[in-house]
Every structure is written in C-alpha cells, then in structure tokens.
Amino acid sequence: MVSVFPPEEQAGPRDHPVAVPQTLGLPQEFVDLVVNVPFNDLEAATKAFADHKGEFACMIVEPAMTNCGLVLPDPGYLAGLKELSHADGALFVFDEVKTGFTLAWGGAIEAFGVVPDLVCLAKALGAGLPCGAIGGTEEAMGMVIRGELDQQGTFNGNPLTMAAAKANLLEVLTPDAYARFDELNAILARADEACAKYGLPANVKLLGAKGSVEFRREPIHEYRDLWDIDDRVPQLAWLWQLNRGVFKSPGSKWESWTTSIVHSDEDVQRYVDNLEEFAAAVTNPRA
C-alpha cells in the first residue's frame, strides 16, 4: 500500500523514490518502514541495500508487474534480487497474487526459474471464489509451524473455497491446459500488426494467460514509463472494446488481461479486430 500509483509530482527522483501512502488510513510510521526501488533496476536495489545495511526484513517484488501492462523482468533481475536479499539476511518474497497460475502452471517461479523464500497466491487459485494462500521454505515458515507466529483468519480453510481450489488445480489448470494459452496468444500477437498498420504507437506483451497492449512505441520497462503515455488513448481503447463486446478490466488503463482456457479463437480475434478499428479511427484526422 506504499507508492502503488504515485503521481509524478509526488513520486520523487527515480534514483531515490519517495514512499507515498496510497490511502490516508495508512499510518506514516508504516510508510517510513518501506523503501521503494524502480522495477528492473538491480543497481538501484543494490544501493538501497547498501544504504540500509542489515535493516531490511524482506524484499517484496511482483515478479512480473501486471498493473502497468505486463512488465516482464530483465534476464537475471530476479536472481540478482534474491542474491542481494540473502547477502543482507533478508527474506526474498514473490507477490504472485496476479501472476500465480497465470504466467505458467507454476506461476512466475516456473516462468523465470527463481524460487523465493515466500510466495503469496490468490485470484486464479480459487477459480472465481475469494481465495489466498501463502507458501514458503521450511526456514521461512518455521515460526508459523512452531506456533511462534500466528497465521490465522476467519476464512482459513473455508470448505467451499478449498473444494473449488482443489478441483481447479487438479482438473482445470492442469499442465496440459497451458498449451491453450499459447494458441490464444498466437492470435492476440496480431494486435501488434493491427496497430502498426495505421501507425498507432503500441506494443504487445504476452506470457501464459497474461497479456497487454501498451500504447507506447517502446515497451514499458518500469512504472515511470507510464507517464509518457497520453492518458486519453488507453481510456478510449477500453471504452471502444467495451462497446464492441470485449469487457476488459473495468476502467483500468494499464491492467493486463487474463485469458481463460474457455475463451475461443473467435473471442480473442474480436479483441484484435476491435483494436484495428480503434487504430484506424484515432489515427485518421478526418474521423
């Protein structure tokens, strides 16, 4: 809840971002405990660890950012963060609330080959029901196992949610099902051509069930790249799709999409066709 979508005037310099609370309900004392670094910048993370040597409990990262398009980690970035964390005595944590079961059968851990100390899962795990899970190494989970740290809640082990998650993982999201996402992505990749045909600056990113179209000539590499994009274009693109039968993430400019194994070729082709119409319309000065 710190520096989630800070405006440019509050975010501070890139080499020393300011910790900005997302809500007035977040005590400043909590905000002061958080140090932010730019995504895909191992040098910035190295400096943060050096400036706060021995102070960090953990390094938390969404292994592929999904709230500003689909931003994939640079080669070696996640492994480098893990090495930095362990060298400082800190845990390395993946926030896989949105990447778990979507980037690959084994989530980002499988997709990028880096195993964290702790991982948080949700969303796709429950097959549409509210669901969450925490996993980790024996060392990281030891305090919970030994009862030194309470991990409990009203909905822990909810029978309905657990039954749905079990059926989802064992009968629906099987390893073989992920080949279907590759087939859908082969169609969605045509969105690049649809935009290029009319000279609309855009690029497409796809991995597993996740994907996005970014209305920017160069791919988004980290959060601040969003500031280069004309806010009106993605807002209009969202409305254009909605009016033509594609309900993307509600009102979100940058949200990556999540395809489903029940989507048909025609479903995703509709998205591409709509995008081509959109590109034609917004690049035509007489329209």
N, C-alpha and C positions, 0 to 999 in steps of 0.2 A: 504493500500500500504506500510505498515511497517512490516518488518520481516515476509514476506509471506513464502518464502523458503530460509532462510539464510543458507549458508554453515556452516559446523561445526566450521571452523576456525574463523568465524565472529559472531556466534550466542551468544557467551559469556556463562557463567556458567548457569546451569539450574535454580538455585535459584535467579539469577539476570540477566535475558536475556538482550542482547544489542538490542536497537532499530535500525534496519538496513533498510535503504531505498531500495525499490525494484528497483527504477529507478533513474538515475542521474537527471531526471527532477523534482524530489521531493525536495523542499527546506528543508534545515536542520532544519529550525525553526518549520516546521510541524512535522518532525520526533521527535524533542525534546519534543513535546506535548503528545507523546504516550508512555505509559508504558506497556510492554508485560509481560504476565504471562503464565506459562505452562497450557495447557488444562488438565482438570480433576484433578486439584490440588487446592483445596479450601484453604489449608494452605498458599500457595503462594499468592493467591488473597487477603487473609486476611492481610498478611504482606504488600502487595502493598498499600492497602487502609490505613493501619496504617502509612506507611512511607510518604504518600501524603494526609494526612487527610484534607478533605474539598476542595481538588484541582480538583477532577475529575468531568467532566460534565456528563460522562456516562461510563458504562461498556458495550462493544460490544462483543458478542460471537456468533459464528456459533454453534447453539445448538447441532448439531452432525457434526463433521468435515468430509468433503467429498473430500478433496484434498490429503489426505494420507490414501487412503482406506476409509472405513466407520468407523469412530471412534465415538462410542456412549458415551454419558455422564454417569458417575458413578451415582448410585442412590443418590439422594439428592444434587448433584453438582449444577444443575441449580437453584434449590430453594435456595441453600446457597448463590450463586452469587447475586440473587435478593435481599436477605436479607441484604447482605453486601452493595450493592449499595444504597438501600433505607436508611439504617442506616447512610450513609455518605452524603445523599442528592443528590445522582447521579441517573440518569435515567438508566434503565436496558433495553438493546436493543438486539433483535434477528436479526442476518443476516440470513434470510431464502431464500436467492436468489436460493439456490440449494435444500434446504430441504422443502420449501413450496410446498404443494400439492403432494409431493413425499413420505415422510415418512408416511403420513396418510392424510385423507381427510382434516383435519385441520392442516396439517403440524406438525412441532415439538411441537407446543403448545398443540395439541391434543395428540401426541405421548407420551409426557413427563409430561403433566399436569401442566406446568408452564406458566403463562401469563406475558409477558414482558410489558414495557411501550410503546415501539415502535417495529415495525416489518417491515422489508424490504422484498419484494417479487418480483420475476421475473421469467425468464425461463419458467417453466411449466404453469404459469398463461396465457401466450399469445398463447398457442397451436402452437408454432413454429414461431410466429411473435415476433419481438422485443417488450418487454413489461416489465413494472415495476410498483410497487405500494408500497406505504408507509401507514401503519396503526398504530393507537395508541390509548391510553386512551384519554379521554377528556382533562385531565390536560396536557398531553404531547403535544397534537395537538392544544391546546388552542391558542398559539401565531399565528399559521397559520390561524386558524378560525377567529381570531380577526383582522387579517391583520397586525400584528406586525412583522411577519416574512414572507418574500416572499417565496413561493414554486411554481415555475412556470417553464415552459420549452416549447420548440418548439413542442414537441410531446405529451404534456399533453392532454389527452382526444382525441387522434387520433381516428377518427371514425372506421377505419378498424381494428385497434388493439383492440379497445373496443368491437366491434362486435364479433371478434374471441374469446376474453376472456369470454364474456357473454355466447356464445354457448359452449365453452369448459367447463365452470364451471357448467352450468345448464343442459347440455345434454350429456357430455362425462365423465368428472370426478365427477360423482355422488357418493354418499357414497357406493352404491351397487357395483360400479365398482372396489372398492379396494379389494374385495374378490378375484378378478382375480390375483392380485399381490401375494396373499398368495398361490394360486395354482402354479404360476410360481416359487415362492421361494421354494416350496416343491421339485421341480426338481433341481433347482440351488444348493440346500443344498447338493446334491450328490457330488458336487465338492470336499467337504472335503474327502469323501471316495476315490475319484479318485486320490487325491494327496497322501493320507495315504497308498494306495495300493502299491505305489512304493517308499514310504519313503521320498517324497518331502516335506520339511517343509512348511506348509501353513495352513491358517485357513480362513474360510468363514464367512462374516457378512452380514446379510440381514434384512431389515426393510422396509416394504411397497414396493415402486418401486426402492429403492436404495439397492446397494449391492457391495461387492468387495471380491476379493481373495488377501490375504496378504501373501507374500512369507517369512513367519517368523513363528517360532514354537509357540511363544506367540503372542496373538493379539496386534496390535498397540494400545497403550493407550494414547499417545501424540506424537507430531511431532518428537521429538528426537529419538524415536524408529525406525524411518526410516533409520537412519544411520547404523543400524545393518544389513541391507539387502544388499546382493550383487546386485549392480545396474544392472548387466547383465541379471539376471533372469527375472525380470518383463519386461525389454525391449524385450527380446527374446519371452516371453509369448505373448506380444502384437502382435509382428510380426507373430508368429505362428498362432494366431487366425485370423489375417487379411488374411493370405494366405489360410485359410480354411473357408472363408465365414462369419466370425464374425468381424464386424467393431466396435471395442471398441473406447473409447475416443481417438482421434488422438494423437499418440506419447506420451501419458501420462503414466507414470509408476504407479502412485498411484491413479489415478482418479477413483472414484466409478462409477459404471454404473447406468443407469436409464432404467428400463424396461418399456414397454408400454402395455396397455390393448389389443393392436392388435398383440402383439407377440404370436406366437403359442407355444404349448408344444414342438414341433419339433425344433423351433428356439432356445430355451434355452437349450434343450438337446444337440444340436450341440455344444454349448459352453462347456458343461460338457464333451462331448466325445473328443473334441479337447484338453481340459485340461488334460484328462487322457493320451492321446497320447503324449502330451508335457512332462508330468511327467515321462512317461516310457522312453522317449528319453534322457532327461537330467540326469536321474539317472543311465543310462546304460553306464558304462565306455567304452564299446566296440562300442557304436553307433557313 
